[in-house]
Amino acid sequence: MCTLDKTTTRTDPRILRTRQLLRDAFIDLLEEMDIEKISVNKLAERATINRVTFYLHYKDIPDMLEKMADDMIEDIHQVLDRSTVKSESPEVINTTILVKLLEHIADHSKFYKVILASHRTTVFTERLLRLLTKLISDGIDKRGNDSFVVKANIQKDIAVWYTSASLIGTIVSWLRADMPYTPTFLAKQFFLLRTLSELKE
């Protein structure tokens, strides 16, 4: 079986185009049927490529999903890396990061609606939850003793679980409702809710 090295994958526009065709075909098919019913033949036909071409890029459908999830997380990292904020306020930094994440999701709403909101696909949900967990954990660490988690004597892992679960739940509900609020408004509301819950403690 022919393999593609990473350098070629990044630079050859034909390979990138084929993979995009396959990803788009997968999302279209997932809107129409359960993931278990999606076959390589159906994917290839919808993407207007032949079966052999599929196997030049992926071993099978689970392998394609893993690589799609990798690409999703890489795209999010690139967006967040470009959203560096020069501010001493953790609230401003956290809100800006969340706004950038939500803007990215809104820009690719069809993809995220299918994989998160309408046909929750485990590999994508788990990867996104893992990313959110890391971001929230890092945010708590950066605040150190000034963190509410420390001041209120809350176990860090419980705080991370709670916040990451509520955030991904908010994102899913936002997508299901066809994103009635802007990313900026939603981010500010999310942190306002967190602040109010902290004040009640």
C-alpha positions as CSV (number, residue, x, y, z in Angstrom):
1,M,0.0,0.0,0.0
2,C,1.4,3.4,-1.0
3,T,2.0,5.8,1.9
4,L,2.2,9.6,1.9
5,D,4.9,11.3,3.9
6,K,4.0,14.3,6.0
7,T,6.0,16.8,3.9
8,T,4.2,15.9,0.7
9,T,0.8,15.9,2.5
10,R,1.4,19.5,3.6
11,T,2.6,20.9,0.3
12,D,0.8,19.0,-2.4
13,P,-2.5,20.8,-3.1
14,R,-4.0,17.8,-4.9
15,I,-3.6,15.7,-1.7
16,L,-5.1,18.4,0.4
17,R,-8.0,18.8,-2.0
18,T,-8.7,15.0,-2.0
19,R,-8.7,14.9,1.7
20,Q,-11.1,17.9,1.9
21,L,-13.4,16.2,-0.6
22,L,-13.5,13.1,1.6
23,R,-14.1,15.1,4.8
24,D,-16.9,17.0,3.1
25,A,-18.4,13.8,1.8
26,F,-18.3,12.3,5.3
27,I,-20.1,15.2,6.8
28,D,-22.7,15.1,4.1
29,L,-23.3,11.4,4.6
30,L,-23.4,11.8,8.3
31,E,-26.3,14.2,7.9
32,E,-28.2,11.5,6.1
33,M,-27.4,8.3,7.9
34,D,-25.8,6.7,11.0
35,I,-22.1,6.5,11.0
36,E,-22.2,2.7,11.1
37,K,-23.8,2.8,7.6
38,I,-21.1,4.9,6.0
39,S,-18.8,2.7,3.9
40,V,-15.7,3.5,1.9
41,N,-17.7,2.9,-1.3
42,K,-20.3,5.5,-0.3
43,L,-17.6,8.0,0.8
44,A,-15.7,7.6,-2.5
45,E,-18.8,7.9,-4.6
46,R,-19.9,11.1,-2.7
47,A,-16.4,12.5,-2.9
48,T,-16.3,11.7,-6.7
49,I,-13.1,9.7,-6.3
50,N,-12.4,6.0,-6.6
51,R,-11.9,3.5,-3.8
52,V,-8.2,3.1,-4.4
53,T,-7.7,6.8,-3.9
54,F,-9.3,6.6,-0.4
55,Y,-6.8,4.0,0.6
56,L,-3.9,6.1,-0.5
57,H,-4.9,8.5,2.3
58,Y,-6.5,6.4,5.0
59,K,-6.4,2.8,6.2
60,D,-10.1,2.7,6.9
61,I,-12.9,5.0,8.1
62,P,-11.8,4.9,11.8
63,D,-8.4,6.0,10.7
64,M,-9.9,8.8,8.7
65,L,-11.9,9.9,11.7
66,E,-8.8,9.9,13.9
67,K,-7.0,12.1,11.4
68,M,-10.0,14.4,11.0
69,A,-10.0,14.8,14.8
70,D,-6.3,15.5,14.7
71,D,-6.8,18.2,12.0
72,M,-9.7,19.7,14.0
73,I,-7.5,20.1,17.1
74,E,-4.6,21.4,15.1
75,D,-6.9,24.0,13.5
76,I,-8.1,25.1,16.9
77,H,-4.6,25.4,18.2
78,Q,-3.6,27.6,15.3
79,V,-6.6,29.9,15.9
80,L,-5.8,30.1,19.7
81,D,-2.1,30.7,19.0
82,R,-3.0,33.7,16.9
83,S,-5.1,35.1,19.7
84,T,-2.4,36.2,22.0
85,V,-3.7,38.9,24.4
86,K,-1.5,41.5,26.1
87,S,-3.4,41.9,29.3
88,E,-2.7,41.2,33.0
89,S,-6.3,40.3,33.5
90,P,-7.0,36.6,33.4
91,E,-10.7,37.3,32.7
92,V,-9.8,39.3,29.6
93,I,-7.4,36.6,28.4
94,N,-9.9,33.8,29.0
95,T,-12.8,35.6,27.4
96,T,-10.7,36.4,24.3
97,I,-9.6,32.8,24.0
98,L,-13.2,31.5,24.3
99,V,-14.4,34.1,21.7
100,K,-11.7,32.9,19.2
101,L,-12.7,29.3,19.8
102,L,-16.4,30.1,19.3
103,E,-15.7,32.2,16.2
104,H,-13.8,29.3,14.7
105,I,-16.7,26.9,15.4
106,A,-19.1,29.4,13.9
107,D,-17.0,29.7,10.8
108,H,-17.1,25.9,10.4
109,S,-20.6,25.5,11.8
110,K,-21.8,22.8,9.4
111,F,-18.9,20.6,10.4
112,Y,-19.4,21.2,14.2
113,K,-23.2,20.9,14.0
114,V,-22.9,17.5,12.5
115,I,-20.1,16.0,14.7
116,L,-21.1,17.6,18.0
117,A,-24.8,18.6,17.9
118,S,-26.7,16.3,15.6
119,H,-24.6,13.2,15.4
120,R,-22.3,13.3,18.3
121,T,-19.2,11.5,17.1
122,T,-17.2,10.2,20.1
123,V,-13.7,10.8,18.7
124,F,-14.4,14.5,18.0
125,T,-16.3,15.1,21.3
126,E,-13.5,13.5,23.3
127,R,-10.8,15.4,21.6
128,L,-12.5,18.7,22.0
129,L,-13.3,17.9,25.7
130,R,-9.6,17.0,26.2
131,L,-8.6,20.4,24.7
132,L,-11.0,22.4,26.8
133,T,-9.9,20.5,29.9
134,K,-6.3,21.4,29.2
135,L,-7.1,25.1,28.6
136,I,-9.2,25.4,31.8
137,S,-6.5,23.6,33.8
138,D,-3.8,25.9,32.5
139,G,-6.0,28.9,33.3
140,I,-6.4,27.8,36.9
141,D,-2.6,27.2,37.2
142,K,-1.8,30.6,35.8
143,R,-3.9,32.3,38.4
144,G,-2.2,30.4,41.2
145,N,-3.3,31.4,44.7
146,D,-5.6,34.1,43.2
147,S,-7.7,31.4,41.6
148,F,-11.2,31.0,43.1
149,V,-10.6,27.3,43.1
150,V,-7.7,27.7,45.5
151,K,-9.5,30.4,47.6
152,A,-12.7,28.3,47.9
153,N,-10.7,25.1,48.7
154,I,-12.2,23.3,45.7
155,Q,-10.4,20.3,44.2
156,K,-8.8,21.4,41.0
157,D,-9.8,18.3,39.1
158,I,-13.5,18.7,40.1
159,A,-13.4,22.4,39.0
160,V,-11.9,21.4,35.7
161,W,-14.5,18.6,35.1
162,Y,-17.4,20.9,35.9
163,T,-16.2,23.8,33.8
164,S,-15.2,21.8,30.8
165,A,-18.4,19.8,30.8
166,S,-20.6,22.9,31.1
167,L,-18.6,24.6,28.4
168,I,-18.9,21.8,25.9
169,G,-22.6,21.5,26.8
170,T,-23.1,25.2,26.1
171,I,-21.4,24.9,22.8
172,V,-23.5,22.0,21.7
173,S,-26.8,23.7,22.8
174,W,-25.7,26.9,21.0
175,L,-25.1,24.9,17.8
176,R,-28.4,23.1,18.1
177,A,-30.2,26.4,18.4
178,D,-28.5,27.6,15.2
179,M,-26.2,30.0,17.1
180,P,-28.6,32.7,18.1
181,Y,-25.9,34.6,19.9
182,T,-22.6,36.0,18.7
183,P,-19.4,34.3,19.9
184,T,-18.5,37.5,21.9
185,F,-21.9,37.6,23.6
186,L,-21.9,33.9,24.4
187,A,-18.4,34.0,25.8
188,K,-19.2,37.0,28.1
189,Q,-22.4,35.3,29.3
190,F,-20.6,32.1,30.0
191,F,-18.0,33.8,32.2
192,L,-20.7,36.0,33.8
193,L,-22.5,32.7,34.9
194,R,-19.3,31.4,36.3
195,T,-18.7,34.6,38.2
196,L,-22.2,34.6,39.7
197,S,-21.8,31.0,40.8
198,E,-18.5,31.8,42.4
199,L,-20.1,34.8,44.3
200,K,-22.9,32.5,45.7
201,E,-20.4,30.2,47.3
